[in-house]
Amino acid sequence: MAESYNHELLKDSIVYQEGSIVSKQIIKKPNGNITLFAFAKDESLTEHTSPYEAVVYMADGEMEIKIGGEPVIVKTGEILVMPANIPHGLKALSQAKMLLTMIK
């Protein structure tokens, strides 16, 4: 059965936890994944590299994403495409929820 999400339902389908990063996998397939994340303010993922392209949709809040050392501020409603094989890391500037689509 198909699942339908609008912006509010997407935001409400995961909750913040103080001092934590929460994730909810929506789709996991051999050719890619879609995962929803909720970051408490100041939580971060250290710089890493992925062999796959990824698309970030910022469902709530504000996040700094560094790609190849260059910071990009992504805010609610914005989309960022991250290229494969370029180091990237991120930090939540506020509580933030993002939908990550990784294409293999």
HELIX and SHEET records of a PDB file:
HELIX    1   1 HIS A    7  ASP A   12  1                                   6    
SHEET    1   A 5 ILE A  21  LYS A  29  0                                        
SHEET    2   A 5 GLY A  32  PHE A  39 -1                                        
SHEET    3   A 5 ALA A  96  ILE A 103 -1                                        
SHEET    4   A 5 GLU A  53  ASP A  60 -1                                        
SHEET    5   A 5 ILE A  79  MET A  82 -1                                        
SHEET    1   B 4 SER A  44  HIS A  48  0                                        
SHEET    2   B 4 HIS A  88  ALA A  92 -1                                        
SHEET    3   B 4 GLU A  62  ILE A  67 -1                                        
SHEET    4   B 4 GLU A  70  LYS A  75 -1                                        
END                                                                             
